[in-house]
Amino acid sequence: MSKLFYLGGKVAIVTGSSRGIGRAIAEALADAGARVVISSRKQASCDEVAAAINARCGEGRAIAIEASISNKAALEALVQNASSQLGPIDILVCNAASNPYYGPTLGINDDQFRKILENNILSTHWLVQMVAPGMIERKSGSIVIVSSIGAYMGSDVIGTYHLSKAADLAMVRNLAVEFGPHKVRVNAISPGVTRTDFAKALWEDPTMAAAFSQHVPLRRFGEPGEMAGAALFLASDASSYVTGQAIVVDGGMTIAPVA
């Protein structure tokens, strides 16, 4: 059974992997045998994660390449450097995203709206355009986009972020149709509220955390490592007949009855 999840010889890029869900995914892929590229905006943070993975899994299992998802040239350099150092990219995990605005949609300005769409949708489109041609040529590859349960829900404070995450799922379905004949799979993970910096306002306050947890059937927040299992499944041969899908990992939140 373990062979289904074995990634020996595979090369993976994981964006936003210096912390949180992205780091947990990168660590899980490395533990399964892949060589991973740690990438985020700060080189020092990437170096720290890569060093920790190499200390645990063996030297050369992780490299660190700084790149901002808002900068196309930086992403091109990320893919080129990763390929030259480790070889062709077999797995792409688009995890990095941003949300610079919290409040009603009528209050968001054009720059904030544009930044959300560019960082959460356009950057993924860029990375796919850079990596997918090689996968198609080799007739092998897995692309995993980290969406959110926000893709299925409305919000009165982060509506544009939810909009961008719904677009992720549409992108997954369309790319899966395009790339399927070339044996390249495209899927998504939709995490629920997870104990990361993004949701810190919820889980740092004990009263707020307790109240929120009552709306989740499993009665708690998710942990970054619990999202990594879904990513490993989608990156590996264990999901060889899965494409165009989104795995919801939310402790049951989206199916919970209304109080």
PyRosetta script that sets phi, psi and omega in degrees:
from pyrosetta import init, pose_from_sequence

init()
pose = pose_from_sequence("MSKLFYLGGKVAIVTGSSRGIGRAIAEALADAGARVVISSRKQASCDEVAAAINARCGEGRAIAIEASISNKAALEALVQNASSQLGPIDILVCNAASNPYYGPTLGINDDQFRKILENNILSTHWLVQMVAPGMIERKSGSIVIVSSIGAYMGSDVIGTYHLSKAADLAMVRNLAVEFGPHKVRVNAISPGVTRTDFAKALWEDPTMAAAFSQHVPLRRFGEPGEMAGAALFLASDASSYVTGQAIVVDGGMTIAPVA")
pose.set_psi(1, -36.8)
pose.set_omega(1, -177.1)
pose.set_phi(2, -62.5)
pose.set_psi(2, -26.3)
pose.set_omega(2, 179.3)
pose.set_phi(3, -64.2)
pose.set_psi(3, -26.7)
pose.set_omega(3, 178.3)
pose.set_phi(4, -61.2)
pose.set_psi(4, -31.0)
pose.set_omega(4, -176.1)
pose.set_phi(5, -104.9)
pose.set_psi(5, 5.6)
pose.set_omega(5, -176.1)
pose.set_phi(6, -76.7)
pose.set_psi(6, 131.7)
pose.set_omega(6, -177.1)
pose.set_phi(7, -119.8)
pose.set_psi(7, 22.3)
pose.set_omega(7, 179.0)
pose.set_phi(8, -55.8)
pose.set_psi(8, 133.0)
pose.set_omega(8, 179.9)
pose.set_phi(9, 86.3)
pose.set_psi(9, -6.8)
pose.set_omega(9, -179.5)
pose.set_phi(10, -90.1)
pose.set_psi(10, 150.8)
pose.set_omega(10, 177.2)
pose.set_phi(11, -117.8)
pose.set_psi(11, 130.3)
pose.set_omega(11, -176.5)
pose.set_phi(12, -127.4)
pose.set_psi(12, 137.3)
pose.set_omega(12, 168.9)
pose.set_phi(13, -105.6)
pose.set_psi(13, 130.6)
pose.set_omega(13, 176.2)
pose.set_phi(14, -126.0)
pose.set_psi(14, 113.8)
pose.set_omega(14, 178.9)
pose.set_phi(15, -81.2)
pose.set_psi(15, 154.7)
pose.set_omega(15, -178.1)
pose.set_phi(16, 59.3)
pose.set_psi(16, 39.4)
pose.set_omega(16, -171.3)
pose.set_phi(17, -105.0)
pose.set_psi(17, 18.0)
pose.set_omega(17, 177.0)
pose.set_phi(18, -86.5)
pose.set_psi(18, -7.0)
pose.set_omega(18, 179.7)
pose.set_phi(19, -164.3)
pose.set_psi(19, 172.4)
pose.set_omega(19, 171.4)
pose.set_phi(20, 58.6)
pose.set_psi(20, -142.1)
pose.set_omega(20, -176.9)
pose.set_phi(21, -62.0)
pose.set_psi(21, -41.0)
pose.set_omega(21, -179.4)
pose.set_phi(22, -61.2)
pose.set_psi(22, -43.3)
pose.set_omega(22, 178.0)
pose.set_phi(23, -63.9)
pose.set_psi(23, -44.2)
pose.set_omega(23, -179.9)
pose.set_phi(24, -60.7)
pose.set_psi(24, -39.2)
pose.set_omega(24, 178.4)
pose.set_phi(25, -65.8)
pose.set_psi(25, -46.6)
pose.set_omega(25, 180.0)
pose.set_phi(26, -59.6)
pose.set_psi(26, -41.9)
pose.set_omega(26, 179.6)
pose.set_phi(27, -65.5)
pose.set_psi(27, -39.5)
pose.set_omega(27, 179.9)
pose.set_phi(28, -66.4)
pose.set_psi(28, -40.9)
pose.set_omega(28, 178.9)
pose.set_phi(29, -65.1)
pose.set_psi(29, -40.5)
pose.set_omega(29, 177.9)
pose.set_phi(30, -65.5)
pose.set_psi(30, -42.3)
pose.set_omega(30, 178.4)
pose.set_phi(31, -61.3)
pose.set_psi(31, -27.4)
pose.set_omega(31, 179.2)
pose.set_phi(32, -86.3)
pose.set_psi(32, 1.4)
pose.set_omega(32, 174.3)
pose.set_phi(33, 111.9)
pose.set_psi(33, -7.6)
pose.set_omega(33, -177.8)
pose.set_phi(34, -76.3)
pose.set_psi(34, 156.0)
pose.set_omega(34, 166.5)
pose.set_phi(35, -94.4)
pose.set_psi(35, 129.0)
pose.set_omega(35, -170.6)
pose.set_phi(36, -118.9)
pose.set_psi(36, 147.4)
pose.set_omega(36, 175.5)
pose.set_phi(37, -105.1)
pose.set_psi(37, 116.8)
pose.set_omega(37, 177.6)
pose.set_phi(38, -89.3)
pose.set_psi(38, 126.9)
pose.set_omega(38, -177.0)
pose.set_phi(39, -143.2)
pose.set_psi(39, 134.6)
pose.set_omega(39, 170.9)
pose.set_phi(40, -160.9)
pose.set_psi(40, -168.2)
pose.set_omega(40, -174.3)
pose.set_phi(41, -75.5)
pose.set_psi(41, -22.8)
pose.set_omega(41, -173.6)
pose.set_phi(42, -115.4)
pose.set_psi(42, 120.1)
pose.set_omega(42, -176.7)
pose.set_phi(43, -60.8)
pose.set_psi(43, -40.4)
pose.set_omega(43, -177.4)
pose.set_phi(44, -61.6)
pose.set_psi(44, -40.8)
pose.set_omega(44, 179.1)
pose.set_phi(45, -66.0)
pose.set_psi(45, -39.2)
pose.set_omega(45, 177.8)
pose.set_phi(46, -65.5)
pose.set_psi(46, -42.3)
pose.set_omega(46, 179.5)
pose.set_phi(47, -59.1)
pose.set_psi(47, -40.3)
pose.set_omega(47, -178.5)
pose.set_phi(48, -63.0)
pose.set_psi(48, -44.1)
pose.set_omega(48, -179.4)
pose.set_phi(49, -68.9)
pose.set_psi(49, -43.4)
pose.set_omega(49, 179.5)
pose.set_phi(50, -61.0)
pose.set_psi(50, -41.0)
pose.set_omega(50, 179.6)
pose.set_phi(51, -63.8)
pose.set_psi(51, -39.5)
pose.set_omega(51, 179.8)
pose.set_phi(52, -66.1)
pose.set_psi(52, -40.1)
pose.set_omega(52, 178.4)
pose.set_phi(53, -66.7)
pose.set_psi(53, -43.7)
pose.set_omega(53, -180.0)
pose.set_phi(54, -64.7)
pose.set_psi(54, -34.6)
pose.set_omega(54, 178.5)
pose.set_phi(55, -66.8)
pose.set_psi(55, -33.5)
pose.set_omega(55, -178.1)
pose.set_phi(56, -88.2)
pose.set_psi(56, -38.9)
pose.set_omega(56, -171.7)
pose.set_phi(57, -104.8)
pose.set_psi(57, -12.9)
pose.set_omega(57, -178.4)
pose.set_phi(58, 116.4)
pose.set_psi(58, 145.2)
pose.set_omega(58, -177.1)
pose.set_phi(59, -60.1)
pose.set_psi(59, 139.6)
pose.set_omega(59, 177.9)
pose.set_phi(60, 89.9)
pose.set_psi(60, -1.5)
pose.set_omega(60, -179.4)
pose.set_phi(61, -79.2)
pose.set_psi(61, -18.8)
pose.set_omega(61, 179.2)
pose.set_phi(62, -142.0)
pose.set_psi(62, 141.3)
pose.set_omega(62, 172.1)
pose.set_phi(63, -126.7)
pose.set_psi(63, 158.4)
pose.set_omega(63, -177.1)
pose.set_phi(64, -117.1)
pose.set_psi(64, 126.7)
pose.set_omega(64, 178.8)
pose.set_phi(65, -135.1)
pose.set_psi(65, 113.3)
pose.set_omega(65, 179.0)
pose.set_phi(66, -67.7)
pose.set_psi(66, 137.0)
pose.set_omega(66, 176.0)
pose.set_phi(67, -164.1)
pose.set_psi(67, 135.2)
pose.set_omega(67, 174.3)
pose.set_phi(68, -94.2)
pose.set_psi(68, 130.5)
pose.set_omega(68, -178.5)
pose.set_phi(69, -67.5)
pose.set_psi(69, -14.9)
pose.set_omega(69, 179.4)
pose.set_phi(70, -84.1)
pose.set_psi(70, -4.3)
pose.set_omega(70, -175.2)
pose.set_phi(71, -116.0)
pose.set_psi(71, 107.2)
pose.set_omega(71, -176.2)
pose.set_phi(72, -61.9)
pose.set_psi(72, -40.6)
pose.set_omega(72, 179.6)
pose.set_phi(73, -62.8)
pose.set_psi(73, -37.1)
pose.set_omega(73, 178.4)
pose.set_phi(74, -66.4)
pose.set_psi(74, -38.2)
pose.set_omega(74, 178.2)
pose.set_phi(75, -69.3)
pose.set_psi(75, -37.5)
pose.set_omega(75, 175.5)
pose.set_phi(76, -61.1)
pose.set_psi(76, -42.9)
pose.set_omega(76, 178.5)
pose.set_phi(77, -65.5)
pose.set_psi(77, -37.5)
pose.set_omega(77, 177.2)
pose.set_phi(78, -58.1)
pose.set_psi(78, -50.5)
pose.set_omega(78, -177.5)
pose.set_phi(79, -66.4)
pose.set_psi(79, -42.3)
pose.set_omega(79, -179.4)
pose.set_phi(80, -64.8)
pose.set_psi(80, -45.7)
pose.set_omega(80, -179.4)
pose.set_phi(81, -67.1)
pose.set_psi(81, -40.3)
pose.set_omega(81, 178.7)
pose.set_phi(82, -61.9)
pose.set_psi(82, -44.6)
pose.set_omega(82, -179.1)
pose.set_phi(83, -66.0)
pose.set_psi(83, -39.9)
pose.set_omega(83, -178.2)
pose.set_phi(84, -70.9)
pose.set_psi(84, -31.6)
pose.set_omega(84, -178.7)
pose.set_phi(85, -86.3)
pose.set_psi(85, -36.1)
pose.set_omega(85, -173.0)
pose.set_phi(86, -116.9)
pose.set_psi(86, -21.0)
pose.set_omega(86, -177.7)
pose.set_phi(87, 112.9)
pose.set_psi(87, -175.9)
pose.set_omega(87, -177.9)
pose.set_phi(88, -56.5)
pose.set_psi(88, 146.0)
pose.set_omega(88, -177.9)
pose.set_phi(89, -84.0)
pose.set_psi(89, 121.7)
pose.set_omega(89, 179.4)
pose.set_phi(90, -97.3)
pose.set_psi(90, -29.2)
pose.set_omega(90, -174.8)
pose.set_phi(91, -134.0)
pose.set_psi(91, 128.4)
pose.set_omega(91, 175.0)
pose.set_phi(92, -120.7)
pose.set_psi(92, 121.9)
pose.set_omega(92, 176.1)
pose.set_phi(93, -114.8)
pose.set_psi(93, 110.8)
pose.set_omega(93, 179.2)
pose.set_phi(94, -93.1)
pose.set_psi(94, 95.5)
pose.set_omega(94, -175.0)
pose.set_phi(95, -107.9)
pose.set_psi(95, -34.2)
pose.set_omega(95, -174.8)
pose.set_phi(96, -63.0)
pose.set_psi(96, 138.9)
pose.set_omega(96, 178.4)
pose.set_phi(97, -158.8)
pose.set_psi(97, 171.8)
pose.set_omega(97, 179.5)
pose.set_phi(98, -146.2)
pose.set_psi(98, 159.0)
pose.set_omega(98, 175.2)
pose.set_phi(99, -146.3)
pose.set_psi(99, 91.3)
pose.set_omega(99, -175.2)
pose.set_phi(100, -83.0)
pose.set_psi(100, 3.0)
pose.set_omega(100, -175.5)
pose.set_phi(101, -136.7)
pose.set_psi(101, 135.4)
pose.set_omega(101, 177.1)
pose.set_phi(102, -129.5)
pose.set_psi(102, 112.8)
pose.set_omega(102, -178.4)
pose.set_phi(103, 155.9)
pose.set_psi(103, -176.5)
pose.set_omega(103, -178.3)
pose.set_phi(104, -67.9)
pose.set_psi(104, 150.9)
pose.set_omega(104, -177.5)
pose.set_phi(105, -58.0)
pose.set_psi(105, -33.7)
pose.set_omega(105, -179.0)
pose.set_phi(106, -65.8)
pose.set_psi(106, -15.2)
pose.set_omega(106, -178.4)
pose.set_phi(107, -98.6)
pose.set_psi(107, -9.9)
pose.set_omega(107, -177.0)
pose.set_phi(108, -74.2)
pose.set_psi(108, 136.2)
pose.set_omega(108, 178.4)
pose.set_phi(109, -91.6)
pose.set_psi(109, 169.9)
pose.set_omega(109, -174.4)
pose.set_phi(110, -61.5)
pose.set_psi(110, -39.8)
pose.set_omega(110, -178.2)
pose.set_phi(111, -65.4)
pose.set_psi(111, -40.9)
pose.set_omega(111, 178.7)
pose.set_phi(112, -66.7)
pose.set_psi(112, -43.8)
pose.set_omega(112, 179.0)
pose.set_phi(113, -61.3)
pose.set_psi(113, -45.9)
pose.set_omega(113, -178.3)
pose.set_phi(114, -65.1)
pose.set_psi(114, -38.9)
pose.set_omega(114, -179.0)
pose.set_phi(115, -63.7)
pose.set_psi(115, -41.2)
pose.set_omega(115, 179.0)
pose.set_phi(116, -62.2)
pose.set_psi(116, -46.4)
pose.set_omega(116, -179.2)
pose.set_phi(117, -67.1)
pose.set_psi(117, -40.1)
pose.set_omega(117, -178.5)
pose.set_phi(118, -69.6)
pose.set_psi(118, -44.2)
pose.set_omega(118, -177.9)
pose.set_phi(119, -74.4)
pose.set_psi(119, -33.7)
pose.set_omega(119, -173.3)
pose.set_phi(120, -96.9)
pose.set_psi(120, -18.0)
pose.set_omega(120, -179.4)
pose.set_phi(121, -121.9)
pose.set_psi(121, -56.1)
pose.set_omega(121, -174.9)
pose.set_phi(122, -62.8)
pose.set_psi(122, -39.5)
pose.set_omega(122, -179.4)
pose.set_phi(123, -63.2)
pose.set_psi(123, -37.2)
pose.set_omega(123, 176.9)
pose.set_phi(124, -65.8)
pose.set_psi(124, -42.3)
pose.set_omega(124, 176.4)
pose.set_phi(125, -57.9)
pose.set_psi(125, -43.8)
pose.set_omega(125, 178.1)
pose.set_phi(126, -59.7)
pose.set_psi(126, -50.2)
pose.set_omega(126, -177.0)
pose.set_phi(127, -61.8)
pose.set_psi(127, -40.1)
pose.set_omega(127, 177.7)
pose.set_phi(128, -62.5)
pose.set_psi(128, -43.5)
pose.set_omega(128, 178.9)
pose.set_phi(129, -62.2)
pose.set_psi(129, -30.8)
pose.set_omega(129, -179.0)
pose.set_phi(130, -80.5)
pose.set_psi(130, -34.4)
pose.set_omega(130, -172.2)
pose.set_phi(131, -99.9)
pose.set_psi(131, -36.8)
pose.set_omega(131, -173.6)
pose.set_phi(132, -61.6)
pose.set_psi(132, -37.1)
pose.set_omega(132, -179.9)
pose.set_phi(133, -55.2)
pose.set_psi(133, -40.7)
pose.set_omega(133, 178.1)
pose.set_phi(134, -66.7)
pose.set_psi(134, -39.2)
pose.set_omega(134, 177.4)
pose.set_phi(135, -63.3)
pose.set_psi(135, -43.8)
pose.set_omega(135, -180.0)
pose.set_phi(136, -62.4)
pose.set_psi(136, -41.6)
pose.set_omega(136, 179.4)
pose.set_phi(137, -63.1)
pose.set_psi(137, -37.8)
pose.set_omega(137, -178.6)
pose.set_phi(138, -87.6)
pose.set_psi(138, -5.5)
pose.set_omega(138, -178.8)
pose.set_phi(139, 58.6)
pose.set_psi(139, 42.1)
pose.set_omega(139, -178.9)
pose.set_phi(140, -166.4)
pose.set_psi(140, 138.2)
pose.set_omega(140, 176.0)
pose.set_phi(141, 160.3)
pose.set_psi(141, 156.4)
pose.set_omega(141, 177.2)
pose.set_phi(142, -135.4)
pose.set_psi(142, 129.0)
pose.set_omega(142, 176.3)
pose.set_phi(143, -115.0)
pose.set_psi(143, 127.8)
pose.set_omega(143, -179.6)
pose.set_phi(144, -123.0)
pose.set_psi(144, 123.5)
pose.set_omega(144, 178.9)
pose.set_phi(145, -109.0)
pose.set_psi(145, 128.5)
pose.set_omega(145, 178.6)
pose.set_phi(146, -88.2)
pose.set_psi(146, 109.3)
pose.set_omega(146, 179.2)
pose.set_phi(147, -96.8)
pose.set_psi(147, -132.0)
pose.set_omega(147, -178.0)
pose.set_phi(148, -172.3)
pose.set_psi(148, 157.4)
pose.set_omega(148, 172.5)
pose.set_phi(149, -66.4)
pose.set_psi(149, -13.2)
pose.set_omega(149, 174.3)
pose.set_phi(150, -60.6)
pose.set_psi(150, -20.7)
pose.set_omega(150, 178.2)
pose.set_phi(151, -64.7)
pose.set_psi(151, -21.5)
pose.set_omega(151, -175.5)
pose.set_phi(152, -108.1)
pose.set_psi(152, -2.9)
pose.set_omega(152, -171.2)
pose.set_phi(153, -128.9)
pose.set_psi(153, 154.6)
pose.set_omega(153, 173.3)
pose.set_phi(154, -90.3)
pose.set_psi(154, 161.4)
pose.set_omega(154, 178.5)
pose.set_phi(155, -148.3)
pose.set_psi(155, 143.7)
pose.set_omega(155, 176.5)
pose.set_phi(156, -96.9)
pose.set_psi(156, 4.3)
pose.set_omega(156, -179.7)
pose.set_phi(157, -131.2)
pose.set_psi(157, -24.3)
pose.set_omega(157, 177.7)
pose.set_phi(158, -131.9)
pose.set_psi(158, 43.4)
pose.set_omega(158, -175.8)
pose.set_phi(159, -61.4)
pose.set_psi(159, -38.3)
pose.set_omega(159, -179.1)
pose.set_phi(160, -70.7)
pose.set_psi(160, -35.7)
pose.set_omega(160, 173.8)
pose.set_phi(161, -61.0)
pose.set_psi(161, -45.5)
pose.set_omega(161, 177.6)
pose.set_phi(162, -60.0)
pose.set_psi(162, -41.0)
pose.set_omega(162, 177.4)
pose.set_phi(163, -57.2)
pose.set_psi(163, -45.2)
pose.set_omega(163, -178.5)
pose.set_phi(164, -65.2)
pose.set_psi(164, -35.0)
pose.set_omega(164, -179.6)
pose.set_phi(165, -74.3)
pose.set_psi(165, -29.2)
pose.set_omega(165, 172.3)
pose.set_phi(166, -67.9)
pose.set_psi(166, -36.3)
pose.set_omega(166, 177.0)
pose.set_phi(167, -63.4)
pose.set_psi(167, -34.8)
pose.set_omega(167, 175.7)
pose.set_phi(168, -54.1)
pose.set_psi(168, -44.4)
pose.set_omega(168, -176.4)
pose.set_phi(169, -69.1)
pose.set_psi(169, -36.5)
pose.set_omega(169, 175.9)
pose.set_phi(170, -65.6)
pose.set_psi(170, -39.5)
pose.set_omega(170, 177.6)
pose.set_phi(171, -61.8)
pose.set_psi(171, -44.2)
pose.set_omega(171, 179.3)
pose.set_phi(172, -57.6)
pose.set_psi(172, -47.9)
pose.set_omega(172, -177.5)
pose.set_phi(173, -63.6)
pose.set_psi(173, -43.9)
pose.set_omega(173, -178.7)
pose.set_phi(174, -68.0)
pose.set_psi(174, -43.3)
pose.set_omega(174, 179.0)
pose.set_phi(175, -66.2)
pose.set_psi(175, -35.8)
pose.set_omega(175, 178.5)
pose.set_phi(176, -61.7)
pose.set_psi(176, -39.0)
pose.set_omega(176, 177.5)
pose.set_phi(177, -66.6)
pose.set_psi(177, -42.9)
pose.set_omega(177, -178.8)
pose.set_phi(178, -67.6)
pose.set_psi(178, -44.2)
pose.set_omega(178, -170.8)
pose.set_phi(179, -91.4)
pose.set_psi(179, -14.8)
pose.set_omega(179, -177.6)
pose.set_phi(180, -53.5)
pose.set_psi(180, -45.6)
pose.set_omega(180, 179.5)
pose.set_phi(181, -60.9)
pose.set_psi(181, -17.1)
pose.set_omega(181, -179.9)
pose.set_phi(182, -101.3)
pose.set_psi(182, 11.4)
pose.set_omega(182, 177.3)
pose.set_phi(183, 65.0)
pose.set_psi(183, 28.6)
pose.set_omega(183, 174.5)
pose.set_phi(184, -109.4)
pose.set_psi(184, 124.3)
pose.set_omega(184, -176.1)
pose.set_phi(185, -100.3)
pose.set_psi(185, 145.9)
pose.set_omega(185, 179.5)
pose.set_phi(186, -134.0)
pose.set_psi(186, 122.6)
pose.set_omega(186, -178.3)
pose.set_phi(187, -141.6)
pose.set_psi(187, 173.6)
pose.set_omega(187, -179.6)
pose.set_phi(188, -133.0)
pose.set_psi(188, 157.9)
pose.set_omega(188, 168.6)
pose.set_phi(189, -116.4)
pose.set_psi(189, 135.4)
pose.set_omega(189, 176.8)
pose.set_phi(190, -116.1)
pose.set_psi(190, 89.7)
pose.set_omega(190, -179.4)
pose.set_phi(191, -69.6)
pose.set_psi(191, 148.7)
pose.set_omega(191, 168.6)
pose.set_phi(192, -84.6)
pose.set_psi(192, -163.9)
pose.set_omega(192, -179.7)
pose.set_phi(193, -68.4)
pose.set_psi(193, 120.7)
pose.set_omega(193, -171.4)
pose.set_phi(194, -120.3)
pose.set_psi(194, 150.1)
pose.set_omega(194, -177.2)
pose.set_phi(195, -75.1)
pose.set_psi(195, 75.1)
pose.set_omega(195, 177.4)
pose.set_phi(196, -128.3)
pose.set_psi(196, 176.5)
pose.set_omega(196, 179.2)
pose.set_phi(197, -61.0)
pose.set_psi(197, -31.3)
pose.set_omega(197, -177.9)
pose.set_phi(198, -59.5)
pose.set_psi(198, -36.4)
pose.set_omega(198, -176.9)
pose.set_phi(199, -107.9)
pose.set_psi(199, 18.8)
pose.set_omega(199, -173.8)
pose.set_phi(200, -57.3)
pose.set_psi(200, -35.3)
pose.set_omega(200, -178.8)
pose.set_phi(201, -60.3)
pose.set_psi(201, -28.8)
pose.set_omega(201, 179.9)
pose.set_phi(202, -80.3)
pose.set_psi(202, -48.9)
pose.set_omega(202, -170.9)
pose.set_phi(203, -89.0)
pose.set_psi(203, -14.2)
pose.set_omega(203, 178.6)
pose.set_phi(204, -75.5)
pose.set_psi(204, -29.1)
pose.set_omega(204, 179.7)
pose.set_phi(205, -90.0)
pose.set_psi(205, 111.7)
pose.set_omega(205, -175.5)
pose.set_phi(206, -56.7)
pose.set_psi(206, -40.2)
pose.set_omega(206, -179.1)
pose.set_phi(207, -66.5)
pose.set_psi(207, -46.6)
pose.set_omega(207, 179.4)
pose.set_phi(208, -65.1)
pose.set_psi(208, -39.8)
pose.set_omega(208, -179.4)
pose.set_phi(209, -64.1)
pose.set_psi(209, -42.4)
pose.set_omega(209, -179.6)
pose.set_phi(210, -65.1)
pose.set_psi(210, -41.1)
pose.set_omega(210, -179.9)
pose.set_phi(211, -66.8)
pose.set_psi(211, -41.9)
pose.set_omega(211, -179.7)
pose.set_phi(212, -65.3)
pose.set_psi(212, -42.4)
pose.set_omega(212, -175.8)
pose.set_phi(213, -60.5)
pose.set_psi(213, -24.9)
pose.set_omega(213, 179.6)
pose.set_phi(214, -66.9)
pose.set_psi(214, -17.0)
pose.set_omega(214, 178.9)
pose.set_phi(215, -91.1)
pose.set_psi(215, -1.8)
pose.set_omega(215, -178.8)
pose.set_phi(216, -110.0)
pose.set_psi(216, 123.5)
pose.set_omega(216, -179.3)
pose.set_phi(217, -51.8)
pose.set_psi(217, -37.5)
pose.set_omega(217, 177.9)
pose.set_phi(218, -81.2)
pose.set_psi(218, -1.6)
pose.set_omega(218, 172.2)
pose.set_phi(219, 60.6)
pose.set_psi(219, 35.4)
pose.set_omega(219, 176.8)
pose.set_phi(220, -164.2)
pose.set_psi(220, 169.9)
pose.set_omega(220, 173.9)
pose.set_phi(221, -79.1)
pose.set_psi(221, 158.1)
pose.set_omega(221, 172.4)
pose.set_phi(222, -79.6)
pose.set_psi(222, 159.2)
pose.set_omega(222, 175.9)
pose.set_phi(223, -110.8)
pose.set_psi(223, 147.6)
pose.set_omega(223, -178.5)
pose.set_phi(224, -50.1)
pose.set_psi(224, -41.7)
pose.set_omega(224, -179.0)
pose.set_phi(225, -63.0)
pose.set_psi(225, -23.7)
pose.set_omega(225, 179.9)
pose.set_phi(226, -75.7)
pose.set_psi(226, -17.8)
pose.set_omega(226, 174.5)
pose.set_phi(227, -83.7)
pose.set_psi(227, -25.8)
pose.set_omega(227, -176.2)
pose.set_phi(228, -66.4)
pose.set_psi(228, -32.6)
pose.set_omega(228, -180.0)
pose.set_phi(229, -61.6)
pose.set_psi(229, -40.3)
pose.set_omega(229, 178.6)
pose.set_phi(230, -66.0)
pose.set_psi(230, -39.2)
pose.set_omega(230, 178.8)
pose.set_phi(231, -64.9)
pose.set_psi(231, -42.3)
pose.set_omega(231, 178.4)
pose.set_phi(232, -61.8)
pose.set_psi(232, -43.6)
pose.set_omega(232, 176.9)
pose.set_phi(233, -57.0)
pose.set_psi(233, -47.8)
pose.set_omega(233, -176.5)
pose.set_phi(234, -72.7)
pose.set_psi(234, -25.0)
pose.set_omega(234, 179.4)
pose.set_phi(235, -81.9)
pose.set_psi(235, -20.6)
pose.set_omega(235, -170.5)
pose.set_phi(236, -103.1)
pose.set_psi(236, 175.9)
pose.set_omega(236, 177.7)
pose.set_phi(237, -68.6)
pose.set_psi(237, -11.8)
pose.set_omega(237, 177.2)
pose.set_phi(238, -60.8)
pose.set_psi(238, -23.6)
pose.set_omega(238, 179.9)
pose.set_phi(239, -114.3)
pose.set_psi(239, 32.6)
pose.set_omega(239, -173.2)
pose.set_phi(240, -61.8)
pose.set_psi(240, -18.1)
pose.set_omega(240, 178.1)
pose.set_phi(241, -113.9)
pose.set_psi(241, 26.4)
pose.set_omega(241, 179.7)
pose.set_phi(242, -118.1)
pose.set_psi(242, 121.5)
pose.set_omega(242, 174.4)
pose.set_phi(243, -153.6)
pose.set_psi(243, 151.1)
pose.set_omega(243, 180.0)
pose.set_phi(244, 74.5)
pose.set_psi(244, 17.9)
pose.set_omega(244, -173.6)
pose.set_phi(245, -113.8)
pose.set_psi(245, 163.4)
pose.set_omega(245, 174.0)
pose.set_phi(246, -127.2)
pose.set_psi(246, 125.6)
pose.set_omega(246, 177.1)
pose.set_phi(247, -95.8)
pose.set_psi(247, 119.2)
pose.set_omega(247, 177.9)
pose.set_phi(248, -86.1)
pose.set_psi(248, 124.1)
pose.set_omega(248, -179.6)
pose.set_phi(249, -124.0)
pose.set_psi(249, 84.7)
pose.set_omega(249, -169.0)
pose.set_phi(250, -137.4)
pose.set_psi(250, 15.3)
pose.set_omega(250, -179.5)
pose.set_phi(251, 65.8)
pose.set_psi(251, 13.9)
pose.set_omega(251, 179.2)
pose.set_phi(252, 92.5)
pose.set_psi(252, 6.5)
pose.set_omega(252, -173.5)
pose.set_phi(253, -57.7)
pose.set_psi(253, -41.8)
pose.set_omega(253, -174.6)
pose.set_phi(254, -75.2)
pose.set_psi(254, -10.1)
pose.set_omega(254, 178.2)
pose.set_phi(255, -112.9)
pose.set_psi(255, 6.2)
pose.set_omega(255, -178.3)
pose.set_phi(256, -70.8)
pose.set_psi(256, 142.6)
pose.set_omega(256, 177.3)
pose.set_phi(257, -67.0)
pose.set_psi(257, 149.7)
pose.set_omega(257, 176.8)
pose.set_phi(258, -71.2)
pose.set_psi(258, 131.8)
pose.set_omega(258, -177.3)
pose.set_phi(259, -66.9)
pose.dump_pdb("model.pdb")
